[in-house]
């Protein structure tokens, strides 16, 4: 009877050891699986961040190009306006100088 009890205890301990090994093996497999999933998620997130950065850069470049074109257009308009004012004032100044010369020295 004591021998029987000891044999049952030994068998129970062996089952416990086997179950412990099974649980450890399952834990190692589960950890490896979770590490793989984490790696996949990190890779996916990295690609999404890179795509977002590319898109943001593209949008910023387009905005800069649009602003450049607008500034060039405004500069051209200002240049044309200054030229127009210069031409108008130049003609007025020439007429004024001619008139002053005629007044001071008389027309000949």
Secondary structure by P-SEA (a helix, b strand, c coil): caaaaaaaaaaaaaaaaaaaaaaaaaaaaaaaaaaaaaaaaaaaaaaaaaaaaaaaaaaaaaaaaaaaaaaaaaaaaaaaaaaaaaaaaaaaaaaaaaaaaaaacccc
